[in-house]
Amino acid sequence: MEELKRERMPTGIESVDPILEGGVPVGSVMLLTGDIGAGNYEFVFSSLVNSLKVRKGNMPEGIVVPKEVRYVSFTRLKEDVKQEIINSLHMEGLHKLVEMIRFDDLSDQYFDGSIVPDEWYTGGDIKTRMQTRSGHESIFVRLANIIDTAVPESLVILDSVTEVATQCNTPLLWNNLTGFLRGLQRVAKKRKITFYLLLSRGILDSSREKELADIADAVLLFKWEESSGARRQRVMYFEKFRGVMPHLEERDLVKFAVRISMSGGFDVSNIRVVI
């Protein structure tokens, strides 16, 4: 029987990877959820840029760097996301690193059939738009096509699950979403693709949030907490991490204070004990 390999994909965040013994298990589906502005986007931006930065270096055995980084957006413009990354971080060669990210825009599928005027989210004349619309695939079919073309051992960001989940307002549509994510969890392992799924907390019903968390391999919670002197502090919790949680709990590495700086991006410090 072939021995299973213990491979890790670095997050690229220097203060996080040692905690995870080099990175996250390759093929993990990670749900990054939390309060607005608490750090989940900064985690993603820092991770994808630094992952591209270390790709040229020599890696120890068992460490797999992303062969490709893809950013899938359902409503946001590619240039808007790129500019936000550039505004969030100050590092040498940042513009070149951002240009290495492959962006996929699913706004046509997302807005099709909504009250949003066509010209707000798509180009072309009326005839072209009508022809395109008549052959429109569902957003899940289009997303599956993108994932099928992703390079094995790549990193894929879905921004954001919140936007799709809020549109799944019938049992059938919700079952389509959860069924798709369960399939995603399987294909991630087969093709060694690591996924970051962004989800804003408090928008969906708690039962639906829990169902999404149950599907994912890992759940990272980013939230605001009151610290001494009534100052608000960002914190990051590992709420769940299949195959990794026992290691974290054994070393009391579950809750961390978060610091976000222009020069270093996302960083954790002040390791706290499990409560």
Secondary structure, 3 states (H helix, E strand, C coil): CCCCCCCEECCCCCCCCCCCCCCEECCCEEEEEECCCCCHHHHHHHHHHHHHHHHHCCCCCCECCCCCEEEEECCCCHHHHHHHHHHHCCCCCHHHHHHCCEEEECHHHHHCCCCCCHHHHCCCCHHHHHHHHHCCCCHHHHHHHHHHCCCCCCEEEEECHHHHHCCCCCHHHHHHHHHHHHHHHHHHHHHCCEEEEEEECCCCCHHHHHHHHHHCCEEEEEEEEECHHHCEEEEEEEEEECCCHHHHHHCCCCEEEEEEECCCEEEEEEEECCC
